[in-house]
Amino acid sequence: MDALASQAKQAASLWLAGFREACSLHRVFIFCFRSKMLSIRTGQCFLLNGFIFLGSLFTLKSAVIPTLLWILPDQCEKLGPQHLCNQKEALALYSFLRFILIQIFYIFWFYPLYVFSFILSTLWYSDIAKYAFDVLTKEGPSKAQTSNRKDLPDSQSLRQMSRPGGFERVLLGIGEQVYSVLLLSIFFIEVFSTGFIPYIGKAINFLLLSLIYAYYCFEYKWNFSEVSLNERLEFFESNWAFFAGFGSPCVLPMLFFSTLVSYGIMAILYPMFVLTAAGTQVEHVIDSLTSSWGGGRPRKLQIFYAADKASMLVLQLFPEVQKGH
């Protein structure tokens, strides 16, 4: 029982450390100050997702819908002539017209804007991570490489140095990308499904969403550092508590806002967390905590176990890709 309490205490400490690192938003200003292109891309994300997307939602809720309710009222006393109040068909017709007009607004504006925003933001996030990595590189010789190697155990760093080169390296990279997309897609389906579990589903869903968003934030950093997929997953699962804390601030809007509003807010915050992840030395932060525990840390949590098994079953249909992985 004491061992379980100790594990829980350590996990809570690592969670708080991850949460604190994610909230170190001063790094965003430092990165933007040192890179003009990074400032432009970050501003574009805010303009598209904050001003245009969230602004459109605000316009719909505060102007379009009230105007429709004024033109096509939903209450009898607002219809005007008393004889219309006695006709329920009028209220039903007005309600139907309002519904159709609002759906037209969504179909021809919000949904296309959502898709456009998602695609463009994804491209911009990659640029933001690249410019942040360039900033780290310019700070000194091999500064970025040194910073990112600290996020891996020594044995993993040695294995990374022994990775093949040439055409075999290209094939390995393609195989890892295919496997990574498949793995994360299946895992995301798992995350979505947990929301339907009675009583504890929402809590599990929040935890897994925090983990997946933290992984996405650090994935850019690991990509530019050429960290292999197996090393990423091993390191991520071994330090799951820290990453769960890091991803929590990004997922918090989902607890308080509707789906579209949550997307807009998260799309604004996400590049900020990508930048804080770029400036975070995970292994250094974790070591500073575990040193006071005598080197102990929470047990590895095999977060991707089910997704990995399902992915391997799918990859068995494509032997060449499986060989690359």
KACORHU-V546092 format. One record per pair of residues at least 12 apart in sequence whose C-alpha atoms are under 10 Angstrom apart, sorted by the first residue. I is the first residue (numbers start at 1). GAP is how many residues later the second one is. D is the distance in whole Angstrom. If there is no record, write none. Layout:
{{I,GAP,D} {I,GAP,D}}
This chain:
{{4,294,10} {6,287,9} {6,290,10} {6,291,9} {6,292,9} {7,289,9} {7,290,7} {7,291,5} {7,292,8} {8,233,10} {8,289,10} {8,290,8} {9,288,10} {9,289,9} {10,231,9} {10,279,9} {10,280,8} {10,283,8} {10,286,9} {10,287,6} {10,288,6} {10,289,10} {11,228,9} {11,229,9} {11,230,5} {11,231,8} {11,233,10} {11,234,10} {11,286,8} {11,287,6} {11,288,9} {12,229,7} {12,230,9} {12,233,9} {12,286,10} {13,228,8} {13,229,8} {13,232,9} {13,273,10} {13,276,8} {13,277,10} {14,225,8} {14,226,9} {14,227,6} {14,228,5} {14,229,8} {14,230,9} {14,231,7} {14,232,9} {14,271,9} {14,272,7} {14,275,8} {14,276,9} {14,283,9} {14,284,9} {15,224,10} {15,225,9} {15,226,5} {15,227,5} {15,228,7} {15,229,6} {15,230,4} {15,231,7} {15,232,10} {15,233,9} {16,225,9} {16,226,7} {16,227,10} {16,228,9} {16,229,6} {16,230,8} {17,224,9} {17,225,6} {17,226,9} {17,228,7} {17,229,8} {17,265,10} {17,268,8} {17,269,8} {17,272,9} {18,196,10} {18,222,10} {18,223,8} {18,224,5} {18,225,6} {18,226,7} {18,227,4} {18,228,4} {18,229,8} {18,230,9} {18,231,10} {18,259,10} {18,262,10} {18,264,9} {18,267,9} {18,268,9} {19,223,8} {19,224,8} {19,225,8} {19,226,4} {19,227,5} {19,228,7} {19,229,7} {19,230,7} {19,231,10} {20,222,10} {20,225,8} {20,226,7} {20,229,10} {21,221,9} {21,222,10} {21,224,9} {21,225,7} {21,252,9} {21,255,7} {21,256,8} {21,258,9} {21,259,7} {21,260,9} {21,261,9} {21,264,9} {22,192,9} {22,195,10} {22,221,9} {22,223,8} {22,224,5} {22,225,7} {22,226,9} {22,227,7} {22,228,9} {22,250,9} {22,251,6} {22,252,9} {22,253,9} {22,254,6} {22,255,7} {22,257,10} {22,258,9} {23,223,8} {23,226,8} {23,227,10} {23,249,9} {23,250,8} {23,253,8} {24,248,9} {24,249,9} {24,251,10} {24,252,6} {24,253,9} {24,255,9} {24,256,9} {25,247,7} {25,248,8} {25,250,8} {25,251,7} {26,246,10} {26,249,10} {26,250,8} {27,245,9} {27,246,10} {27,248,7} {27,249,6} {27,250,9} {27,251,9} {27,252,7} {27,253,9} {28,14,9} {28,104,9} {28,243,9} {28,244,6} {28,245,8} {28,246,9} {28,247,6} {28,248,7} {28,250,10} {28,251,9} {29,243,9} {29,246,9} {30,102,10} {30,105,10} {30,245,10} {30,249,10} {31,97,10} {31,100,9} {31,101,6} {31,102,10} {31,103,10} {31,104,7} {31,105,9} {31,244,7} {31,245,9} {31,247,10} {31,248,9} {32,96,10} {32,99,9} {32,100,8} {32,103,9} {32,243,9} {34,97,10} {34,98,9} {34,100,10} {34,101,7} {34,102,10} {34,104,10} {35,93,10} {35,96,7} {35,97,8} {35,99,9} {35,100,7} {36,95,9} {37,90,9} {37,91,8} {37,94,7} {37,95,10} {38,86,10} {38,89,8} {38,90,6} {38,91,9} {38,92,9} {38,93,6} {38,94,7} {38,96,10} {38,97,9} {38,237,10} {39,89,9} {39,92,9} {40,88,9} {41,80,9} {41,82,10} {41,83,6} {41,84,8} {41,85,10} {41,86,7} {41,87,6} {41,90,9} {41,230,9} {42,79,10} {42,82,8} {42,83,8} {42,85,10} {42,86,7} {42,226,9} {42,227,10} {42,229,7} {42,230,8} {43,225,9} {44,76,10} {44,77,9} {44,80,8} {44,224,10} {45,72,9} {45,75,9} {45,76,6} {45,77,10} {45,79,7} {45,80,9} {45,83,10} {45,222,7} {45,223,6} {45,224,9} {45,225,10} {45,226,8} {46,75,10} {46,218,9} {46,219,9} {46,221,8} {46,222,6} {46,223,9} {46,225,9} {47,221,9} {48,65,9} {48,68,10} {48,69,7} {48,72,9} {48,73,8} {48,216,9} {48,219,9} {48,220,9} {49,64,10} {49,65,9} {49,68,7} {49,69,9} {49,72,8} {49,212,10} {49,214,9} {49,215,5} {49,216,8} {49,217,9} {49,218,6} {49,219,6} {49,220,10} {50,211,10} {50,214,6} {50,215,7} {50,216,10} {50,217,8} {50,218,6} {50,219,10} {51,213,10} {52,61,9} {52,65,10} {52,212,10} {53,56,10} {53,57,8} {53,60,7} {53,61,8} {53,64,8} {53,207,9} {53,208,9} {53,210,9} {53,211,7} {53,212,10} {53,214,10} {54,206,8} {54,207,7} {54,208,10} {54,209,9} {54,210,6} {54,211,8} {55,209,10} {56,53,9} {56,54,8} {56,57,10} {57,49,10} {57,53,8} {57,203,8} {57,204,8} {57,207,9} {58,203,9} {60,42,9} {60,45,9} {60,46,10} {60,50,10} {64,37,10} {64,38,8} {64,41,9} {65,33,8} {65,34,10} {65,36,9} {65,37,8} {68,26,9} {68,27,10} {68,29,9} {68,30,6} {68,31,10} {68,33,9} {68,34,9} {69,25,9} {69,26,9} {69,29,8} {71,23,9} {71,27,9} {72,18,9} {72,19,8} {72,21,9} {72,22,5} {72,23,7} {72,24,10} {72,25,8} {72,26,7} {73,17,10} {73,18,8} {73,21,7} {73,22,8} {73,25,9} {74,16,9} {74,17,6} {74,18,9} {74,19,10} {74,20,7} {74,21,7} {74,24,9} {75,16,8} {76,12,9} {76,14,9} {76,15,8} {79,12,9} {110,150,9} {111,149,10} {114,146,8} {114,149,9} {114,150,9} {117,147,9} {117,150,9} {118,145,9} {118,146,10} {118,149,8} {121,146,8} {121,147,9} {121,149,10} {121,150,9} {122,145,9} {122,149,10} {124,147,9} {125,92,10} {125,95,9} {125,142,10} {125,145,8} {125,146,6} {125,147,10} {125,149,8} {125,150,10} {126,94,7} {126,95,10} {126,145,9} {126,148,9} {127,93,10} {127,144,10} {128,92,9} {128,143,7} {128,144,9} {128,146,8} {128,147,8} {129,88,9} {129,89,10} {129,90,10} {129,91,6} {129,92,7} {129,94,10} {129,95,9} {129,142,8} {129,145,7} {129,146,7} {129,148,9} {129,149,7} {130,90,8} {130,91,8} {130,93,10} {130,94,8} {130,148,10} {131,144,10} {132,12,10} {132,88,10} {132,89,9} {132,142,9} {132,143,7} {132,144,10} {132,146,7} {132,147,9} {133,12,9} {133,87,9} {133,88,7} {133,91,7} {133,92,9} {133,142,9} {133,145,7} {133,146,9} {134,90,10} {136,142,9} {136,143,8} {144,77,9} {144,80,9} {144,81,8} {144,134,9} {144,135,9} {145,79,9} {145,80,6} {145,81,9} {146,79,9} {146,135,10} {147,78,9} {147,131,9} {147,132,8} {147,133,8} {147,134,6} {147,135,9} {147,136,10} {147,137,10} {148,73,8} {148,74,7} {148,76,9} {148,77,7} {148,78,10} {148,79,9} {148,130,9} {148,131,9} {148,132,9} {148,133,7} {148,134,9} {148,135,9} {149,73,9} {149,76,8} {149,78,9} {149,132,9} {149,133,10} {149,134,9} {150,130,10} {150,131,6} {150,132,7} {150,133,6} {150,134,7} {150,135,10} {151,71,9} {151,76,10} {151,81,10} {151,84,8} {151,85,10} {151,129,9} {151,130,6} {151,131,5} {151,132,5} {151,133,7} {151,134,9} {151,135,9} {152,75,9} {152,79,8} {152,80,8} {152,82,9} {152,83,7} {152,84,10} {152,129,10} {152,130,9} {152,131,7} {152,132,10} {153,78,9} {153,81,10} {153,82,8} {153,130,8} {155,76,10} {156,71,9} {156,72,9} {156,74,9} {156,75,6} {156,76,9} {156,78,9} {156,79,9} {157,70,8} {157,71,10} {157,74,9} {159,68,10} {159,69,9} {159,72,9} {160,66,8} {160,67,7} {160,68,7} {160,71,8} {161,65,10} {161,66,10} {163,65,9} {168,156,9} {169,155,9} {170,154,9} {171,149,9} {171,150,8} {171,152,9} {171,153,6} {171,154,9} {172,56,9} {172,149,9} {172,150,10} {172,151,8} {172,152,5} {172,153,6} {173,53,10} {173,55,8} {173,56,9} {173,151,8} {173,152,8} {174,147,8} {174,150,7} {174,151,9} {175,140,10} {175,145,8} {175,146,5} {175,147,7} {175,148,8} {175,149,5} {175,150,5} {176,52,8} {176,53,6} {176,54,9} {176,145,8} {176,146,9} {176,148,7} {176,149,5} {177,52,8} {177,144,10} {177,147,10} {177,148,9} {178,137,9} {178,143,8} {178,144,9} {178,146,9} {178,147,9} {179,50,9} {179,129,9} {179,132,7} {179,133,8} {179,135,10} {179,136,8} {179,142,8} {179,143,8} {179,145,9} {179,146,7} {180,49,7} {180,50,10} {180,53,10} {180,128,10} {180,131,9} {180,145,9} {181,130,10} {182,125,9} {182,126,9} {182,128,9} {182,129,6} {182,130,9} {182,132,9} {182,133,9} {183,121,8} {183,122,10} {183,123,9} {183,124,6} {183,125,6} {183,126,9} {183,127,8} {183,128,6} {183,129,9} {184,28,8} {184,31,10} {184,32,10} {184,120,9} {184,123,8} {184,124,9} {184,127,9} {185,122,9} {185,126,9} {186,118,9} {186,120,9} {186,121,6} {186,122,9} {186,124,8} {186,125,7} {187,21,9} {187,22,10} {187,25,8} {187,116,9} {187,117,7} {187,118,9} {187,119,8} {187,120,5} {187,121,9} {187,123,9} {187,124,10} {188,20,9} {188,21,8} {188,24,8} {188,119,9} {189,118,9} {190,15,9} {190,18,9} {190,114,10} {190,116,9} {190,117,8} {191,13,8} {191,14,6} {191,15,9} {191,16,9} {191,17,6} {191,18,7} {191,20,10} {191,21,9} {192,13,7} {192,16,9} {192,17,9} {193,12,8} {194,12,9} {194,14,9} {202,53,9} {206,38,9} {206,41,10} {206,42,8} {206,45,7} {206,46,8} {206,48,9} {206,49,9} {207,34,10} {207,36,10} {207,37,6} {207,38,9} {207,40,9} {207,41,8} {207,44,9} {208,36,8} {208,39,9} {208,40,10} {208,43,10} {208,95,8} {209,35,9} {209,38,8} {209,39,8} {209,41,9} {209,42,7} {209,43,10} {210,33,8} {210,34,5} {210,35,7} {210,36,7} {210,37,4} {210,38,5} {210,39,8} {210,40,7} {210,41,6} {210,42,9} {211,25,9} {211,26,10} {211,29,7} {211,30,9} {211,31,9} {211,32,6} {211,33,5} {211,34,8} {211,35,8} {211,36,6} {211,37,8} {211,40,10} {211,92,9} {212,31,9} {212,32,8} {212,35,8} {212,39,10} {212,91,10} {213,30,9} {213,31,9} {213,33,9} {213,34,5} {213,35,8} {213,36,10} {213,37,7} {213,38,8} {213,57,9} {213,60,9} {213,61,10} {214,22,9} {214,26,10} {214,28,9} {214,29,6} {214,30,7} {214,31,8} {214,32,6} {214,33,4} {214,34,8} {214,35,10} {214,36,8} {214,37,10} {214,56,10} {214,59,8} {214,60,9} {214,63,8} {215,17,9} {215,18,9} {215,21,8} {215,25,10} {215,28,7} {215,29,9} {215,31,9} {215,32,8} {215,62,10} {216,31,9} {216,54,9} {216,57,10} {216,58,8} {216,61,10} {217,26,10} {217,29,9} {217,30,8} {217,33,10} {217,53,8} {217,54,8} {217,55,9} {217,56,6} {217,57,5} {217,58,8} {217,59,9} {217,60,6} {217,61,8} {218,14,9} {218,18,10} {218,25,9} {218,55,9} {218,56,7} {218,57,9} {218,58,9} {218,59,6} {218,60,7} {218,62,9} {219,13,8} {219,55,9} {219,58,9} {219,59,10} {220,54,8} {220,55,10} {220,57,9} {220,58,8} {221,53,8} {221,54,9} {221,56,8} {221,57,6} {221,58,9} {221,59,10} {222,56,9} {229,96,9} {230,95,9} {233,69,9} {233,70,9} {233,71,8} {234,66,9} {234,67,10} {234,68,9} {234,70,10} {235,48,9} {235,65,9} {236,64,9} {236,65,9} {236,66,9} {236,67,9} {236,68,10} {237,62,9} {237,63,6} {237,64,5} {237,65,6} {237,66,6} {237,67,8} {237,68,10} {238,59,9} {238,60,8} {238,61,7} {238,62,4} {238,63,6} {238,64,8} {238,65,10} {239,43,9} {239,44,9} {239,47,8} {239,58,8} {239,59,8} {239,60,8} {239,61,7} {239,62,8} {240,58,9} {240,59,9} {240,60,7} {240,61,7} {240,62,9} {240,63,8} {241,56,10} {241,57,8} {241,58,10} {241,59,9} {241,60,9} {242,40,8} {242,43,9} {242,44,8} {243,39,9} {246,27,9} {246,30,10} {246,31,9} {247,23,10} {247,26,8} {249,17,9} {249,20,9} {249,21,10} {249,24,9} {250,12,10} {250,15,9} {250,16,6} {250,17,9} {250,18,10} {250,19,7} {250,20,7} {250,22,10} {250,23,8} {251,12,10} {251,14,10} {251,15,7} {251,18,10} {251,19,10} {252,13,10} {252,14,9} {253,12,7} {253,13,7} {253,16,10} {254,12,9} {312,13,10}}
